[in-house]
Amino acid sequence: MVQAGTLLRIIDKTAVVLVECLRVFGPIRTRIAYLGDVVLISVKRINIQKLLVLKAKKRRRYLKGSLSRALVVRTRVNFSRVPGIFIKFDENSAVLVNKNVVPVSNRAYGPMLKELCMRRPSLGCISRHLI
């Protein structure tokens, strides 16, 4: 469960490490984001070594304090798969996406759910571990 003010870890290949959720995109009254929801984020922490490797255009886009969109791929809240099976992750994580909800990076680290990859096929391409 992700809401405004929640800190998220970014698990893709970009230089961004930690972000804060500012707003949840969706219906008018939606304040809480679950797996597969898009949120507006503000960059809080970046990895300088990775940032120097990026191209100049992407360097400007992901500086501290910049706004972007992210797709929530892991949450600490239980996800119900079939009756009696629950999946819960250790951290709240997200992947940076553009306006068309296509991942910006070409690699995501760590496991992702099959249901999420079936809903958004572009995520299945960048992930190695599917649960």
N, C-alpha and C positions, 0 to 999 in steps of 0.2 A: 504494500500500500504506500503510494507516493503522493504527497500533497505539497503545497507551497511551503518552501523552507526546508524540504528534505534534501540531504546531501546524497549524491549519487556518484558512484565510481564509473568511469568510462573505460570500457574494455576493448576498444578497437585500437588500430595502429596509429591514430593521430597522437599528437603530443599532449593532449588534454588528459589530466589525471582525475581531478575532482571538480564536480559542478554542483550548483544548487538549483533546485526546481523553483521556477517562478510562477508558472501557470500550467494548468492541464488543458489540452485542447480536446474538445468534444462537445456534447450538448451543453446548453446554457447553465444548468445547475450542477455540472460535474466538477467536483473539487478533488476527487481522489482518483489516481491513476493506478491501474493494475498492469499485468503483463500484456504487452502489445499496444499500449497507449502511447501517444505522442505528447511530449511536454516541452515547454519553453524553458531553457536553462541559461544560467549565467556561469561563465568559467571562473573557478576559484583558484585552481592550482594547475600548473603545466610542468612538463618535464623539459628542461632546457636542452638537454642533449638530443632528444628526439625532435625538438622544435628546429634546431639548426640543420637537421637533415631534410626537413620539409621544403617544398618549393616556396618561393617568396609570396605567391598569392595566398597559399594556405597559411603561411606564417602570420599574415595580418589578420586573417579571419579568426584565428584561435588564440588571440592574446588574452591576458587576464582581464575579466570584466566584460568580454564580448558576449553577445546573445546569440543563441543558436537553437536548433531543435534536436531532440533526442527521443529515441524509442526505448521504452523500458523493457528489458529482457530478463531481469532477475529481480525478485522481491523477497523480503523476509516473511511475507504472509503465505500461508498454506495455499497451494494450488491443487484443486481436486481434479484428478484425472479420470478414474473410473470409480464406482462406489467402493469406498474403503481404502483407496490409495491417495495419499497426499504427498506433494513434493514441496519442499521448503529450502530456500537458499540461505547462505550465511550473510549476504550483503545485498544492498540495492544497487543494481548496475544498469547501465544504459549504453546505447550505441548512437553516435552522432548520425543524423540523417538530414537530407535536404527537404524541400517543400513537397516533393513527390513521395516521400517516405522511402527513399532509396539510400542505403548506407553510403557515407562519404568515403570510408576506408574499404580496403579489399581484404581485411582480416579481422576476425574477432577472437579474443582469447577466452577460454573457459567454456563450460557447457551451456547449451541452449535447449529449450523444450521443442519437441517435434511439432506440437500443436502451433507454436509460434512460427516455425519455419513453413508449415503448411499454409498458414494464413498470409504470410509475407514471404514468397519464394526467394526474394533477393537476400534474405537473412540466412537461408540455408546454404547459399553459395559461399558466404564468408566465414561460416562456422565449421570447425572440425569435429567438435564433440556434440552429439545430439543425444538427449535423454528421452 
